[in-house]
Amino acid sequence: MRDMLKRIVLVIFVLLVLTAISGFFYMQKHPLEGSKSGKILNLLSQPSK
């Protein structure tokens, strides 16, 4: 019973890590342009003249 619980927790942990990694790479390719944080980042990344 205890080994089964350890295996279930390990599988859930691995799935969460994979989800976080894939979400990170997805956000790198498709940044949020409608959100406020995206606009702030765009303003900060533009070179000032």
Backbone as a ProteinNet text record, in pm:
[ID]
protein_1_A
[PRIMARY]
MRDMLKRIVLVIFVLLVLTAISGFFYMQKHPLEGSKSGKILNLLSQPSK
[TERTIARY]
84.6	0	87.8	194.5	279.4	356.3	402.7	473.3	381.8	256	160.5	139.7	130.5	114.5	236.6	355.3	476.5	477.3	434.5	433.4	332.7	215.8	113.5	163.5	225.3	277.4	387.3	472.9	581	525.9	424.4	364.4	300.3	229.6	166.1	273.2	383.2	491.1	553.2	578.5	638	543.3	414.1	317.4	314.4	322	323.1	448.2	562.7	686.6	678.4	630.1	618	520.9	411.5	314.5	377.4	455.6	520.4	621	699.5	800.2	732.7	629.9	563	491.5	434.9	372.1	472.4	591.9	696.8	736.9	758.1	796.9	682.8	557.4	443.7	437.6	463.9	460.9	576.4	687.7	797.9	758.1	681	640	517.7	426.4	301.5	285.5	354.1	339.2	200.3	154.1	22.6	33.5	-37.3	-29.1	-144.7	-252.4	-366.3	-358.4	-267.5	-262.1	-179.6	-197.5	-124.5	24.8	59.2	201.1	272.3	203.1	264.2	289.9	196	215.6	331.3	341.5	451	584.2	588.5	713.1	747.4	648	675.5	726.6	671.7	718.7	862.3	894.2	1028.8	1131.3	1087.7	1185	1211.2	1126.2	1148	1264.3	1353.6	1464.8	1414.3	1466.6	1422.6	1500.6	1428.3	1494.1	1514.1
-121.1	0	125.7	123.3	241.3	264	154.8	168.8	226	184.9	235	385.5	431.2	574	651.8	598.6	665.4	676.6	570.4	571.5	673	680.4	776.7	919.7	948.9	1083.2	1116.3	1018.9	1042.3	1072.2	998.3	1021.1	1159.1	1199.4	1331.7	1440.7	1421.5	1520.6	1533.9	1420.1	1423	1491.2	1463.7	1527.6	1679	1722.1	1866	1931.7	1865.5	1922.4	1931.7	1826.8	1828.9	1937.3	1954.8	2059.2	2197.4	2217.5	2347	2375.1	2273.8	2293.6	2322.8	2245.5	2267.6	2402.8	2442.7	2574	2685.5	2666.1	2767.8	2784.5	2672.7	2682.8	2738	2707	2761	2912.1	2960.9	3105	3174.5	3104.1	3164.4	3186.1	3093.2	3105.2	3194.6	3192.4	3268.1	3357	3470	3558	3620.8	3650.8	3714.1	3860.9	3897.1	4035.5	4120.2	4058.5	4136.1	4172.5	4112.3	4135.8	4259.9	4308.3	4428.4	4399.6	4281.1	4249.6	4243.9	4195.2	4191.6	4331.2	4423.5	4560.9	4626.8	4598.5	4657	4603.3	4473.7	4416.5	4474.7	4496.3	4554	4696.7	4773.9	4910.8	4912.2	4817.9	4815.3	4767.9	4680.1	4623.8	4716.3	4818.5	4909.5	5003.3	5025.9	5117.9	5261.4	5333.7	5473.5	5565.1	5662.6	5754.8	5891.5
0	0	0	81.5	91.1	-39.7	-102.4	-229.7	-337	-332.6	-431.4	-412.8	-287.2	-261.8	-308.6	-283.4	-330.3	-481.7	-548	-695.3	-747.7	-683.8	-727.8	-709.1	-593.4	-568.6	-668.4	-699.5	-794.9	-933.8	-975.8	-1107.6	-1114.2	-1008.8	-1006.5	-1012	-937.8	-937.9	-1076.1	-1143.2	-1276.9	-1374.9	-1365	-1454.8	-1432.5	-1307.4	-1279.6	-1336.9	-1323.5	-1377.9	-1529.5	-1594.3	-1740.1	-1784.9	-1711.5	-1745.4	-1732	-1626.3	-1606.8	-1717.6	-1755.1	-1860.3	-1993.7	-2027.8	-2155.8	-2156.6	-2044.6	-2036.3	-2051.9	-1994.7	-2007.6	-2153.5	-2224	-2364.7	-2449.7	-2413.9	-2487.2	-2470.5	-2349.3	-2326.6	-2398.1	-2419.1	-2493.4	-2639.4	-2695.9	-2836.6	-2851.8	-2753.7	-2763.1	-2641.1	-2636.6	-2519.5	-2515.6	-2395.7	-2380.1	-2419.5	-2525.7	-2571.7	-2520.5	-2474.2	-2427.7	-2281.2	-2206.9	-2062.9	-2029.9	-1909.3	-1867.7	-1854.9	-1803.3	-1784.8	-1919.9	-2022.3	-2154.9	-2207	-2183.4	-2230.2	-2155.9	-2025.7	-1948.1	-1998.4	-2024.8	-2075	-2210.3	-2295.1	-2427.5	-2413.3	-2320.6	-2301.5	-2250.6	-2162.7	-2105.2	-2209.4	-2299.5	-2394.6	-2512.5	-2533.1	-2646.3	-2615.9	-2710.3	-2686.3	-2675.7	-2580.5	-2562.1	-2655.1	-2710.2	-2804.5	-2739
[MASK]
+++++++++++++++++++++++++++++++++++++++++++++++++

